[in-house]
Amino acid sequence: MKISVKTGSGIELMRESNRRLGILHDELSEIIKPGITTAYINKCGEELIEKLGGVPNFKNYEGYPAAICVSVNDEVVHGIPTEDRVLDEGDIVSLDAGLIYKGFHSDAARTHAVGEIAPEVARLVTETRRSFFAGVSRAVAGGRLYDISNGVASYIERFGYGIVYDLTGHGIGRSLHEEPMIPNFHVKKRGPKLESGMTLAVEPMITLGRGDVEWLDDDWTVVTADGSWAAHYENTILITEGEPEILSLGEKEKPYLEEAKRLGLFGKEKED
């Protein structure tokens, strides 16, 4: 398994690509409300990517027809936005997006509440996000790849949620998907050693029921087999000698990093 290591300008361009993606997610979060269509989210997203000076890396990737993956309720990932899918009060919607900036890719996902949502669903969204921080806290140079996987799984299993086995995180850089695959479940082997300069997209996909999934007839949309709702949280990270750098964390997401530090899930809380 060959995992690419970025240096110099490659690292800076990964930072910049993902910084722009963080802005995209922050801005898309502002439009989520009952009554909008998933096609409208995609339209806004594609326009914002262009405004940010990027190219949507999902659009036409292996035939995927949109710039933003918009997945609602029991759709885990890769939902195709349409004019006839309208968000209702109480839904959750996962937005998975990426862009290319000067040849380097970014990738991140967020799950949003549409209006007021049920408490058990809100907790699923929260704990899925926290499991990301628990996993990537172990992503340091000299550590091992599956320390990340085991960190996600160890955190999330206490809640009785389902972990999706059929989909994983991945390496990222000059290509959207590079080696390695990064599971969100326990792996007995520790995996390859992590090195400074590696960039990884870590993305827990967690369900209220079992972790089994199915593909719809469009060959893209992945849904839970039991109809339970699912949450998705992803960021692109940079391995360093110390704490991993979370490259795609927008301003609206930074309080969640501070929360993770307060909870002891990630690094140390900043001193006042």
C-alpha positions in Angstrom: 0.0 0.0 0.0 1.5 3.3 -1.1 0.2 6.4 0.7 1.3 9.7 -0.8 3.1 12.2 1.3 2.8 15.9 0.5 5.5 18.4 1.1 6.0 22.1 0.6 3.7 23.6 -1.9 1.6 20.5 -2.0 0.7 20.9 1.7 -0.1 24.6 1.2 -2.4 23.9 -1.8 -4.2 21.1 0.2 -4.7 23.7 3.0 -6.0 26.2 0.6 -8.3 23.8 -1.2 -9.8 22.7 2.0 -10.0 26.2 3.5 -12.3 27.1 0.6 -14.3 24.0 1.1 -14.8 24.9 4.8 -16.3 28.2 3.6 -18.6 26.4 1.2 -20.0 24.2 4.0 -20.4 27.2 6.2 -22.4 29.0 3.6 -24.5 26.0 2.6 -25.5 25.5 6.2 -27.3 28.9 6.0 -29.7 27.8 3.4 -31.0 24.6 5.0 -34.6 25.0 5.9 -38.0 23.3 5.3 -39.4 23.7 1.8 -36.1 23.8 -0.3 -35.3 21.1 -2.8 -32.2 19.1 -2.9 -31.6 20.4 -6.4 -31.5 24.0 -5.0 -28.8 22.9 -2.5 -26.8 21.5 -5.4 -27.3 24.7 -7.5 -26.2 26.9 -4.7 -23.2 24.6 -4.0 -22.0 24.6 -7.5 -22.3 28.3 -7.8 -20.3 28.8 -4.6 -17.6 26.5 -5.7 -17.1 28.5 -8.8 -17.2 31.7 -6.8 -14.5 30.3 -4.5 -12.3 29.7 -7.5 -12.6 25.9 -7.5 -13.9 23.1 -9.6 -16.5 20.6 -8.2 -14.6 17.3 -8.0 -17.8 15.2 -7.5 -19.5 16.3 -10.7 -19.0 13.7 -13.4 -16.8 11.6 -11.1 -17.4 8.1 -12.4 -20.7 9.4 -13.8 -22.1 11.1 -10.7 -24.3 13.9 -12.1 -24.1 16.7 -9.4 -21.6 18.9 -7.6 -23.0 18.1 -4.1 -24.1 14.8 -2.7 -27.3 15.5 -0.9 -28.6 12.6 1.3 -31.8 12.8 3.3 -32.8 10.7 6.4 -32.1 7.0 5.6 -29.8 7.9 2.7 -26.3 7.4 4.0 -24.3 9.0 1.2 -24.3 9.8 -2.5 -27.9 11.0 -2.8 -28.5 12.6 -6.1 -30.2 16.0 -5.8 -33.5 16.5 -7.7 -36.2 19.1 -8.1 -38.9 16.8 -6.6 -37.1 16.0 -3.3 -38.3 18.7 -0.9 -36.9 19.0 2.7 -39.5 18.8 5.4 -39.5 19.9 9.0 -37.8 17.3 11.1 -35.6 15.8 8.3 -31.9 15.6 8.4 -29.8 16.2 5.4 -26.1 15.2 4.8 -24.1 17.3 2.4 -20.9 15.8 1.1 -18.8 18.1 -1.1 -15.4 18.7 -2.5 -13.5 20.9 -4.8 -10.3 21.0 -6.8 -8.0 24.0 -6.4 -4.8 24.2 -8.5 -4.8 20.4 -8.9 -5.5 19.5 -5.3 -8.6 18.0 -3.9 -10.7 18.6 -0.8 -13.5 16.6 0.7 -15.8 17.1 3.7 -19.4 16.2 4.8 -21.8 17.6 7.4 -25.3 16.4 8.5 -27.8 19.2 9.2 -31.1 19.4 11.0 -34.0 20.7 8.9 -35.9 22.8 11.5 -36.6 21.0 14.8 -35.6 17.3 14.8 -36.3 14.5 17.2 -34.0 14.3 20.2 -32.7 10.8 19.3 -31.8 12.0 15.8 -30.1 15.1 17.2 -28.0 12.9 19.4 -27.1 10.7 16.5 -25.8 13.7 14.6 -23.9 15.0 17.6 -22.2 11.6 18.5 -21.3 10.9 14.8 -19.5 14.2 14.8 -17.8 13.5 18.1 -16.7 10.1 16.9 -14.7 11.8 14.1 -12.7 13.8 16.6 -12.2 10.7 18.8 -10.8 8.9 15.8 -8.5 11.6 14.3 -7.1 12.4 17.7 -5.0 9.3 17.2 -3.8 10.3 13.7 -0.2 11.4 14.5 3.1 10.7 12.8 4.5 7.4 14.0 1.0 6.1 14.8 -0.8 3.5 12.8 -3.7 3.9 10.3 -6.2 1.7 12.1 -5.7 3.5 15.3 -8.0 6.1 13.7 -10.6 3.3 12.8 -10.5 1.9 16.3 -10.8 5.3 17.8 -14.1 6.0 15.9 -15.5 2.5 16.7 -14.5 2.6 20.4 -16.3 5.9 20.8 -19.5 5.1 18.9 -20.1 1.6 20.0 -21.2 2.7 23.5 -24.4 4.2 22.0 -25.6 1.1 20.3 -25.5 2.7 16.8 -24.8 0.9 13.6 -21.5 1.5 11.9 -21.5 1.3 8.1 -19.0 -1.3 7.0 -19.3 -1.1 3.2 -18.1 2.5 3.0 -14.9 4.0 4.3 -12.7 7.1 4.4 -9.7 7.4 2.1 -6.5 9.1 1.2 -6.8 12.4 -0.8 -4.5 14.7 -2.7 -4.0 15.1 -6.4 -6.8 12.5 -6.7 -10.1 12.5 -4.9 -9.6 8.9 -3.8 -6.1 7.7 -3.0 -4.8 4.9 -0.8 -5.5 4.0 1.9 -9.1 3.1 2.7 -10.0 4.1 6.3 -12.7 2.0 8.0 -14.8 3.3 10.8 -15.0 -0.1 12.5 -12.5 -2.1 14.7 -9.6 -3.6 12.8 -7.3 -6.0 14.6 -4.2 -5.1 12.5 -2.8 -1.7 13.2 -2.1 -1.0 9.6 0.6 1.1 7.9 2.6 3.7 9.8 1.4 7.3 9.5 3.9 10.0 8.3 3.9 13.7 8.4 2.5 15.1 5.1 -0.1 12.4 4.6 -3.6 13.8 3.9 -6.6 11.7 4.7 -10.4 12.1 4.5 -11.9 10.5 7.7 -15.7 10.1 7.6 -17.7 8.2 10.1 -21.1 7.1 8.7 -23.3 6.0 11.6 -27.0 4.8 11.8 -29.7 4.6 14.3 -30.2 0.9 13.4 -27.9 -1.6 11.9 -25.0 -0.7 9.7 -26.2 -2.7 6.6 -26.7 -0.7 3.5 -28.2 -1.1 0.0 -27.7 0.8 -3.3 -30.8 2.2 -5.0 -31.4 1.6 -8.7 -29.5 4.8 -9.7 -26.4 2.9 -8.6 -25.3 5.9 -6.4 -27.7 6.5 -3.5 -26.7 4.4 -0.5 -29.5 3.8 2.0 -29.8 1.9 5.2 -31.2 -1.6 4.7 -33.5 -1.3 7.7 -34.7 2.2 6.9 -33.0 3.8 10.0 -31.7 7.3 9.7 -28.0 8.0 9.2 -25.5 10.7 9.9 -22.2 11.5 8.2 -19.3 13.7 9.3 -16.1 14.1 7.4 -13.0 16.3 7.1 -9.7 16.2 5.3 -6.8 16.1 7.8 -3.1 16.5 7.5 -0.8 14.2 9.6 1.9 16.1 11.5 4.4 15.3 14.3 1.8 16.6 16.8 -2.0 17.0 16.6 -3.4 16.4 13.2 -4.4 19.5 11.3 -8.1 19.5 10.3 -7.9 21.3 7.0 -11.6 21.6 6.0 -12.9 22.9 9.3 -14.8 26.1 8.6 -15.5 28.9 11.1 -18.8 27.4 12.1 -17.3 24.0 12.8 -14.4 25.3 14.9 -16.5 25.4 18.1 -17.0 21.6 17.7 -13.2 21.2 17.8 -13.1 23.2 21.0 -15.9 21.1 22.4 -14.0 17.9 21.5 -11.0 19.2 23.5 -13.2 20.1 26.5 -14.6 16.5 26.4 -11.1 15.0 26.2 -11.8 13.6 22.7 -9.1 15.5 20.9 -5.8 17.0 22.1 -5.9 19.6 24.8 -8.2 22.5 25.4 -6.7 25.9 24.6 -5.6 27.9 27.6 -7.3 31.3 28.1 
